[in-house]
Every structure is written in C-alpha cells, then in structure tokens.
Amino acid sequence: MSLPGSVAETEALLAAGGYVADTALSTTVFLALSMQRPLFLEGEPGTGKTEIAKVLASGLGRRLVRLQCYDGLDLAASAYEWDHARQLMAIRLAEARGEAASTDIYAREFLQSRPLLSAIDPDQPPAVLLIDELDRADEPFEAFLLEVLADFQLTIPEFGTVRAAVPPVVVLTSNRTREVHDAIRRRCLYQWVDYPTAAREREILTRKAPNVSARLSAEIVAFVQRLRQEDIFKLPGVAETIDWAGALMHLDQHELAPGAVNETLGVLLKYQDDIAKIRGAEAAKLVDEAKAAAQTLSAA
C-alpha cells in the first residue's frame, strides 16, 4: 500500500486500524512517513505509543520488525551475529576438499539477521521497524542506532554495508525512565504522546470495546480520568481502561458501583499501595464523581 498523501489520509489510516489520533499526532506521523524520518514517540506507559507502529504496519501492508529494548542489549542481539558453528563446519569441509584458501566464512549465508539488519535487508519485503522502550537500553547502545536512523544502512566490518532498498518506517518509543541522547533525537521527528482527553478516550473505548453500553463507557472514562488526577505511583493507561471495561462486562456490570470497582482495581492499578489508597471510601467518592461527570457529558 502506498504512503498516505495528507494528514487527513494519515488520520484515516490510523483510524482504520482502530487508533484514534489527534491532529498533532497525525501530522507528525504524516511528516515522518513523507520525509522518511524516524518517528520518536515519548510519553507515559500505556498511552498507545507501541500501538502506532503496529497499526502502521497493518495499514501499510508491511511486516512489523520489533526490537524490544532491555538493559544489556548489544549488537549481537539487536543487529546481527555470525553463525560461528556453521563457519567452523564450512572451514572443516573446505579443508577436507583442499579448498581452504577459497572459503569465505564471512559470506551472507553465515550472517544471522537480528531486528535492525532484518528491517533494512534489501532481500526482504519493506518493514516497519519498532524500537520499543529505547530508554530501557544502556546509553552506549544508542550509538549502534545512529547509522540505521540516519541512512537506513548498517556497516558490518567483515562483510560490508547493507542498505535498505525501501527505507523502513522507523518508530522509536520511550517511557522516559531516562533521557535519550540528543544524537538520537536530532535524527527523528518527535511527538509527546499524552493521556487522551475524555472525549478521545470514549471514542477509543467505543472502538476497542463496542459491546460496552454508552452509559458504562461514559462512567468508566470519567472514573479513569478522575483517577489520573490522584497522587498514585502508576497512573492507568488507555490499555488499562480497555481491560477494565472488559472486566466489568464479564462481571455483568451495566454501571459503576463501589463494590465492583473495589473488586476490580487490580485491573486498573498495578501496585498494592495504589490499590490500598483508592479502595473503599475514595473509590466510592470517585464513582459518585464519575457518574455526575458522565451525566453532565450526556446532557451536553
């Protein structure tokens, strides 16, 4: 599928994949696609950063290549590795045939592709490369990415330079547990992905959980929006909102009730201190506020 030709087409592409984007995000995605620049998405966990890459891969008909970052990630796990066992076997077979001098143990057949190399492999279909949670990797790892982000190529000392025939769509995400180096930021178009407004979160919930009634959907969103104003360790993301709606539906709830909220807080909150702080009187108060906010919204 061809790349979208406008911001409106980009917004429609994302919407077709179930992603409700605001104009600012749609514009940045469109520019990243049009200018063939990596897209750097930063924001709190659960705000939908990773989902954008998945929707783009599906909507553009490209394969999704995902590099999940972690502490200790190195070149062998992220880019390429030589198959030493096969190289050794090839040397021994060549020696047995008397062909040791002509054996090229650094040929392509001995090169094992990891995500970075796979995404730019000219022999593979075009890709969307997702470099997920870059902030979890060590800072020195970022140096490995610079050539790929700038030129969509990777230089392998023993082999040469592998260059993409069709530049991949590159999406980098960060939860900002540490600052990503300026050298990475300069090569990317940047967008902060925030928690959605109430209206946008209701639209997301309508798309992702269409079986939830309008009343319950409005109350769920109002509750979560109010909960994000609380002084808790980990605020719930959109993914938690969707999961909570599903959980309440499984419990045959048609409107918010303090008892059901108390019993399902573990779907929204992931730390016991947060659950203990909200459970009980605070949850009942939030339910009342959510119901009032949902009624106001419906009346408007």
C-alpha positions as a LaTeX table, in Angstrom:
\begin{tabular}{lrrr}
\hline
Residue & $x$ (\AA) & $y$ (\AA) & $z$ (\AA) \\
\hline
Met1 & 0.00 & 0.00 & 0.00 \\
Ser2 & 1.27 & 3.50 & $-0.82$ \\
Leu3 & 2.01 & 6.03 & 1.90 \\
Pro4 & $-0.77$ & 8.48 & 2.83 \\
Gly5 & $-0.68$ & 11.74 & 0.90 \\
Ser6 & $-2.03$ & 14.07 & 3.58 \\
Val7 & $-2.63$ & 14.48 & 7.29 \\
Ala8 & $-6.29$ & 13.54 & 6.77 \\
Glu9 & $-5.31$ & 10.33 & 4.98 \\
Thr10 & $-2.87$ & 9.53 & 7.78 \\
Glu11 & $-5.58$ & 10.06 & 10.39 \\
Ala12 & $-7.89$ & 7.81 & 8.37 \\
Leu13 & $-5.17$ & 5.15 & 8.10 \\
Leu14 & $-4.71$ & 5.14 & 11.86 \\
Ala15 & $-8.47$ & 5.16 & 12.45 \\
Ala16 & $-8.93$ & 2.18 & 10.12 \\
Gly17 & $-6.59$ & 0.27 & 12.44 \\
Gly18 & $-8.59$ & 1.29 & 15.49 \\
Tyr19 & $-6.21$ & 4.05 & 16.60 \\
Val20 & $-7.83$ & 7.37 & 17.48 \\
Ala21 & $-5.17$ & 10.06 & 16.96 \\
Asp22 & $-5.44$ & 13.79 & 17.44 \\
Thr23 & $-4.35$ & 16.23 & 14.73 \\
Ala24 & $-0.91$ & 16.89 & 16.23 \\
Leu25 & $-0.02$ & 13.20 & 16.32 \\
Ser26 & $-1.47$ & 12.53 & 12.85 \\
Thr27 & 0.55 & 15.44 & 11.48 \\
Thr28 & 3.81 & 14.18 & 12.95 \\
Val29 & 3.18 & 10.66 & 11.68 \\
Phe30 & 2.39 & 12.01 & 8.21 \\
Leu31 & 5.59 & 14.08 & 8.15 \\
Ala32 & 7.68 & 11.13 & 9.34 \\
Leu33 & 6.28 & 8.97 & 6.54 \\
Ser34 & 6.58 & 11.66 & 3.88 \\
Met35 & 10.07 & 12.82 & 4.84 \\
Gln36 & 11.33 & 9.29 & 5.53 \\
Arg37 & 12.42 & 10.27 & 9.01 \\
Pro38 & 12.29 & 8.07 & 12.13 \\
Leu39 & 9.42 & 8.85 & 14.47 \\
Phe40 & 10.34 & 9.21 & 18.15 \\
Leu41 & 7.34 & 8.82 & 20.45 \\
Glu42 & 7.76 & 9.64 & 24.11 \\
Gly43 & 5.20 & 9.50 & 26.89 \\
Glu44 & 3.89 & 7.66 & 29.90 \\
Pro45 & 3.41 & 3.87 & 29.70 \\
Gly46 & 0.03 & 2.84 & 28.33 \\
Thr47 & $-0.61$ & 5.88 & 26.14 \\
Gly48 & $-0.54$ & 3.92 & 22.87 \\
Lys49 & 2.96 & 4.55 & 21.51 \\
Thr50 & 3.71 & 0.96 & 20.54 \\
Glu51 & 0.27 & 0.54 & 19.01 \\
Ile52 & 1.04 & 3.20 & 16.41 \\
Ala53 & 3.80 & 1.06 & 14.89 \\
Lys54 & 1.51 & $-1.97$ & 14.82 \\
Val55 & $-1.28$ & $-0.02$ & 13.13 \\
Leu56 & 1.13 & 1.44 & 10.57 \\
Ala57 & 2.49 & $-1.99$ & 9.71 \\
Ser58 & $-1.01$ & $-3.37$ & 9.24 \\
Gly59 & $-2.33$ & $-0.35$ & 7.37 \\
Leu60 & 0.65 & $-0.08$ & 5.03 \\
Gly61 & 0.82 & $-3.82$ & 4.41 \\
Arg62 & 4.35 & $-4.07$ & 5.77 \\
Arg63 & 5.95 & $-6.61$ & 8.04 \\
Leu64 & 6.47 & $-5.46$ & 11.63 \\
Val65 & 10.03 & $-5.90$ & 12.91 \\
Arg66 & 10.18 & $-5.29$ & 16.64 \\
Leu67 & 13.28 & $-4.68$ & 18.72 \\
Gln68 & 12.32 & $-4.79$ & 22.39 \\
Cys69 & 15.00 & $-2.92$ & 24.31 \\
Tyr70 & 16.34 & $-4.02$ & 27.69 \\
Asp71 & 19.31 & $-3.46$ & 29.94 \\
Gly72 & 22.37 & $-5.11$ & 28.40 \\
Leu73 & 21.08 & $-5.18$ & 24.81 \\
Asp74 & 24.04 & $-5.45$ & 22.45 \\
Leu75 & 24.88 & $-5.60$ & 18.75 \\
Ala76 & 24.61 & $-9.39$ & 18.56 \\
Ala77 & 21.04 & $-9.35$ & 19.85 \\
Ser78 & 19.88 & $-6.20$ & 18.05 \\
Ala79 & 21.61 & $-6.15$ & 14.65 \\
Tyr80 & 23.47 & $-9.27$ & 13.51 \\
Glu81 & 25.59 & $-12.19$ & 14.60 \\
Trp82 & 27.88 & $-14.56$ & 12.75 \\
Asp83 & 26.94 & $-18.24$ & 12.84 \\
His84 & 30.22 & $-19.48$ & 14.23 \\
Ala85 & 29.18 & $-23.13$ & 14.24 \\
Arg86 & 28.38 & $-23.05$ & 10.51 \\
Gln87 & 31.54 & $-21.10$ & 9.77 \\
Leu88 & 33.65 & $-23.72$ & 11.55 \\
Met89 & 31.86 & $-26.52$ & 9.73 \\
Ala90 & 32.46 & $-24.78$ & 6.39 \\
Ile91 & 36.16 & $-24.43$ & 7.15 \\
Arg92 & 36.46 & $-28.10$ & 8.01 \\
Leu93 & 34.60 & $-29.19$ & 4.89 \\
Ala94 & 36.75 & $-26.92$ & 2.75 \\
Glu95 & 39.91 & $-28.28$ & 4.34 \\
Ala96 & 38.74 & $-31.81$ & 3.65 \\
Arg97 & 38.30 & $-30.84$ & $-0.01$ \\
Gly98 & 41.53 & $-28.93$ & $-0.08$ \\
Glu99 & 39.72 & $-25.62$ & $-0.66$ \\
Ala100 & 40.67 & $-23.71$ & 2.46 \\
Ala101 & 42.02 & $-20.72$ & 0.57 \\
Ser102 & 38.77 & $-20.15$ & $-1.30$ \\
Thr103 & 36.40 & $-20.45$ & 1.65 \\
Asp104 & 34.65 & $-17.18$ & 2.51 \\
Ile105 & 33.43 & $-17.62$ & 6.05 \\
Tyr106 & 32.04 & $-14.08$ & 6.04 \\
Ala107 & 29.58 & $-14.66$ & 3.23 \\
Arg108 & 25.91 & $-13.70$ & 3.62 \\
Glu109 & 24.89 & $-17.28$ & 4.26 \\
Phe110 & 26.71 & $-17.21$ & 7.61 \\
Leu111 & 25.18 & $-13.92$ & 8.74 \\
Gln112 & 22.26 & $-14.19$ & 11.17 \\
Ser113 & 19.87 & $-11.27$ & 11.00 \\
Arg114 & 18.56 & $-9.63$ & 14.13 \\
Pro115 & 15.86 & $-6.92$ & 14.05 \\
Leu116 & 17.97 & $-3.98$ & 12.84 \\
Leu117 & 19.51 & $-5.92$ & 9.96 \\
Ser118 & 16.24 & $-7.66$ & 9.12 \\
Ala119 & 14.42 & $-4.31$ & 8.80 \\
Ile120 & 16.87 & $-2.98$ & 6.19 \\
Asp121 & 17.56 & $-6.25$ & 4.38 \\
Pro122 & 17.10 & $-5.47$ & 0.64 \\
Asp123 & 16.09 & $-9.07$ & 0.03 \\
Gln124 & 13.15 & $-8.79$ & 2.44 \\
Pro125 & 9.80 & $-7.00$ & 1.93 \\
Pro126 & 9.52 & $-3.41$ & 3.25 \\
Ala127 & 9.18 & $-3.17$ & 7.00 \\
Val128 & 8.03 & $-1.06$ & 9.90 \\
Leu129 & 10.86 & $-1.14$ & 12.44 \\
Leu130 & 9.68 & $-0.69$ & 16.03 \\
Ile131 & 12.45 & 0.08 & 18.50 \\
Asp132 & 10.41 & $-0.25$ & 21.65 \\
Glu133 & 11.25 & 1.30 & 25.04 \\
Leu134 & 14.64 & 2.64 & 23.99 \\
Asp135 & 15.05 & 4.17 & 27.44 \\
Arg136 & 15.41 & 0.66 & 28.90 \\
Ala137 & 18.61 & 0.00 & 26.93 \\
Asp138 & 22.05 & 1.17 & 28.01 \\
Glu139 & 23.15 & 4.56 & 26.70 \\
Pro140 & 26.08 & 3.08 & 24.66 \\
Phe141 & 23.57 & 1.01 & 22.68 \\
Glu142 & 22.19 & 4.20 & 21.15 \\
Ala143 & 25.43 & 4.59 & 19.18 \\
Phe144 & 24.57 & 1.38 & 17.29 \\
Leu145 & 21.38 & 3.01 & 16.04 \\
Leu146 & 22.77 & 6.20 & 14.54 \\
Glu147 & 23.77 & 4.76 & 11.15 \\
Val148 & 20.45 & 2.96 & 10.78 \\
Leu149 & 18.42 & 6.02 & 11.74 \\
Ala150 & 20.38 & 8.42 & 9.53 \\
Asp151 & 20.97 & 6.36 & 6.38 \\
Phe152 & 18.87 & 3.18 & 6.73 \\
Gln153 & 22.03 & 1.13 & 6.41 \\
Leu154 & 24.28 & $-0.97$ & 8.59 \\
Thr155 & 28.03 & $-1.42$ & 8.14 \\
Ile156 & 29.35 & $-4.85$ & 9.04 \\
Pro157 & 33.18 & $-4.76$ & 9.18 \\
Glu158 & 33.71 & $-8.31$ & 7.87 \\
Phe159 & 31.01 & $-8.12$ & 5.22 \\
Gly160 & 30.34 & $-4.60$ & 4.04 \\
Thr161 & 27.39 & $-2.22$ & 4.10 \\
Val162 & 23.81 & $-3.46$ & 3.93 \\
Arg163 & 21.46 & $-0.77$ & 2.68 \\
Ala164 & 17.66 & $-0.84$ & 2.54 \\
Ala165 & 16.14 & $-0.96$ & $-0.94$ \\
Val166 & 12.99 & 0.63 & 0.53 \\
Pro167 & 13.62 & 2.64 & 3.71 \\
Pro168 & 11.73 & 1.15 & 6.63 \\
Val169 & 9.23 & 3.17 & 8.60 \\
Val170 & 11.02 & 3.55 & 11.94 \\
Val171 & 9.17 & 4.13 & 15.20 \\
Leu172 & 11.09 & 4.56 & 18.45 \\
Thr173 & 9.31 & 4.70 & 21.79 \\
Ser174 & 10.41 & 5.80 & 25.24 \\
Asn175 & 8.67 & 5.88 & 28.61 \\
Arg176 & 11.24 & 8.45 & 29.73 \\
Thr177 & 12.73 & 6.40 & 32.54 \\
Arg178 & 15.95 & 8.09 & 31.42 \\
Glu179 & 16.77 & 10.78 & 28.87 \\
Val180 & 17.55 & 9.58 & 25.35 \\
His181 & 20.69 & 11.14 & 23.84 \\
Asp182 & 20.41 & 14.25 & 21.66 \\
Ala183 & 22.10 & 12.42 & 18.76 \\
Ile184 & 19.07 & 10.12 & 18.53 \\
Arg185 & 16.58 & 12.96 & 18.90 \\
Arg186 & 18.19 & 15.01 & 16.11 \\
Arg187 & 17.65 & 12.19 & 13.63 \\
Cys188 & 13.96 & 11.83 & 14.44 \\
Leu189 & 10.70 & 13.70 & 14.34 \\
Tyr190 & 9.47 & 13.96 & 17.92 \\
Gln191 & 5.99 & 13.66 & 19.42 \\
Trp192 & 4.92 & 13.51 & 23.05 \\
Val193 & 2.02 & 11.07 & 23.41 \\
Asp194 & $-0.10$ & 12.11 & 26.37 \\
Tyr195 & $-3.08$ & 10.53 & 28.05 \\
Pro196 & $-6.16$ & 11.15 & 25.91 \\
Thr197 & $-8.86$ & 13.64 & 26.67 \\
Ala198 & $-12.16$ & 12.25 & 27.96 \\
Ala199 & $-13.78$ & 12.60 & 24.54 \\
Arg200 & $-10.95$ & 10.81 & 22.75 \\
Glu201 & $-10.78$ & 8.08 & 25.38 \\
Arg202 & $-14.51$ & 7.45 & 24.97 \\
Glu203 & $-14.00$ & 7.15 & 21.22 \\
Ile204 & $-11.13$ & 4.73 & 21.78 \\
Leu205 & $-13.25$ & 2.65 & 24.16 \\
Thr206 & $-16.13$ & 2.61 & 21.66 \\
Arg207 & $-13.79$ & 1.21 & 19.01 \\
Lys208 & $-11.96$ & $-1.26$ & 21.22 \\
Ala209 & $-14.88$ & $-2.40$ & 23.38 \\
Pro210 & $-18.02$ & $-1.90$ & 21.26 \\
Asn211 & $-20.16$ & $-4.13$ & 23.49 \\
Val212 & $-19.87$ & $-1.77$ & 26.45 \\
Ser213 & $-23.01$ & 0.34 & 26.85 \\
Ala214 & $-22.79$ & 4.08 & 26.33 \\
Arg215 & $-23.63$ & 4.70 & 29.99 \\
Leu216 & $-20.98$ & 2.37 & 31.37 \\
Ser217 & $-18.43$ & 3.62 & 28.85 \\
Ala218 & $-19.00$ & 7.22 & 29.92 \\
Glu219 & $-18.72$ & 6.32 & 33.61 \\
Ile220 & $-15.57$ & 4.25 & 33.08 \\
Val221 & $-13.84$ & 7.06 & 31.22 \\
Ala222 & $-14.91$ & 9.66 & 33.76 \\
Phe223 & $-13.63$ & 7.46 & 36.60 \\
Val224 & $-10.27$ & 6.83 & 34.94 \\
Gln225 & $-9.85$ & 10.48 & 34.01 \\
Arg226 & $-10.50$ & 11.44 & 37.63 \\
Leu227 & $-8.21$ & 8.66 & 38.88 \\
Arg228 & $-5.32$ & 10.10 & 36.86 \\
Gln229 & $-5.56$ & 13.23 & 38.99 \\
Glu230 & $-4.84$ & 11.24 & 42.14 \\
Asp231 & $-1.40$ & 11.13 & 43.74 \\
Ile232 & $-0.61$ & 7.49 & 42.95 \\
Phe233 & 2.57 & 5.76 & 41.82 \\
Lys234 & 1.42 & 4.40 & 38.45 \\
Leu235 & $-1.41$ & 6.07 & 36.58 \\
Pro236 & $-3.60$ & 3.78 & 34.46 \\
Gly237 & $-3.10$ & 3.99 & 30.70 \\
Val238 & $-5.56$ & 3.52 & 27.88 \\
Ala239 & $-4.80$ & $-0.20$ & 27.80 \\
Glu240 & $-5.95$ & $-0.45$ & 31.42 \\
Thr241 & $-9.14$ & 1.45 & 30.61 \\
Ile242 & $-9.95$ & $-1.04$ & 27.86 \\
Asp243 & $-9.10$ & $-4.02$ & 30.07 \\
Trp244 & $-11.24$ & $-2.63$ & 32.91 \\
Ala245 & $-14.22$ & $-2.19$ & 30.61 \\
Gly246 & $-13.85$ & $-5.82$ & 29.54 \\
Ala247 & $-13.58$ & $-6.97$ & 33.14 \\
Leu248 & $-16.73$ & $-5.11$ & 34.17 \\
Met249 & $-18.60$ & $-6.59$ & 31.21 \\
His250 & $-17.52$ & $-10.08$ & 32.26 \\
Leu251 & $-19.00$ & $-9.33$ & 35.68 \\
Asp252 & $-22.28$ & $-8.24$ & 34.07 \\
Gln253 & $-21.95$ & $-4.68$ & 35.32 \\
His254 & $-24.04$ & $-2.10$ & 33.48 \\
Glu255 & $-23.00$ & 0.88 & 35.58 \\
Leu256 & $-20.24$ & 1.65 & 38.04 \\
Ala257 & $-20.80$ & 0.52 & 41.61 \\
Pro258 & $-18.34$ & 0.88 & 44.51 \\
Gly259 & $-18.33$ & $-2.87$ & 45.19 \\
Ala260 & $-17.41$ & $-3.83$ & 41.62 \\
Val261 & $-14.81$ & $-1.06$ & 41.49 \\
Asn262 & $-13.14$ & $-2.28$ & 44.69 \\
Glu263 & $-13.08$ & $-5.85$ & 43.40 \\
Thr264 & $-11.51$ & $-4.91$ & 40.05 \\
Leu265 & $-8.99$ & $-2.23$ & 40.99 \\
Gly266 & $-6.22$ & $-4.71$ & 40.17 \\
Val267 & $-7.12$ & $-4.33$ & 36.51 \\
Leu268 & $-6.54$ & $-0.58$ & 36.63 \\
Leu269 & $-3.77$ & $-0.27$ & 39.20 \\
Lys270 & $-0.65$ & $-2.42$ & 39.36 \\
Tyr271 & 0.77 & $-1.56$ & 42.78 \\
Gln272 & $-0.71$ & $-2.59$ & 46.11 \\
Asp273 & $-0.05$ & 0.81 & 47.70 \\
Asp274 & $-2.10$ & 2.47 & 44.96 \\
Ile275 & $-4.93$ & $-0.05$ & 45.35 \\
Ala276 & $-4.97$ & 0.39 & 49.13 \\
Lys277 & $-5.09$ & 4.18 & 48.72 \\
Ile278 & $-8.07$ & 4.12 & 46.34 \\
Arg279 & $-10.10$ & 1.20 & 47.71 \\
Gly280 & $-13.04$ & 1.95 & 49.96 \\
Ala281 & $-14.23$ & 5.49 & 50.65 \\
Glu282 & $-12.01$ & 7.05 & 47.96 \\
Ala283 & $-13.33$ & 4.63 & 45.32 \\
Ala284 & $-16.93$ & 5.40 & 46.34 \\
Lys285 & $-16.23$ & 9.13 & 46.05 \\
Leu286 & $-14.66$ & 8.67 & 42.59 \\
Val287 & $-17.67$ & 6.62 & 41.48 \\
Asp288 & $-20.04$ & 9.41 & 42.51 \\
Glu289 & $-17.91$ & 11.99 & 40.71 \\
Ala290 & $-17.69$ & 9.79 & 37.61 \\
Lys291 & $-21.46$ & 9.32 & 37.50 \\
Ala292 & $-22.02$ & 13.06 & 37.82 \\
Ala293 & $-19.46$ & 13.81 & 35.12 \\
Ala294 & $-20.94$ & 11.19 & 32.79 \\
Gln295 & $-24.45$ & 12.64 & 33.25 \\
Thr296 & $-23.18$ & 16.15 & 32.55 \\
Leu297 & $-21.44$ & 14.94 & 29.41 \\
Ser298 & $-24.54$ & 13.10 & 28.22 \\
Ala299 & $-26.75$ & 16.15 & 28.86 \\
Ala300 & $-24.36$ & 18.33 & 26.88 \\
\hline
\end{tabular}
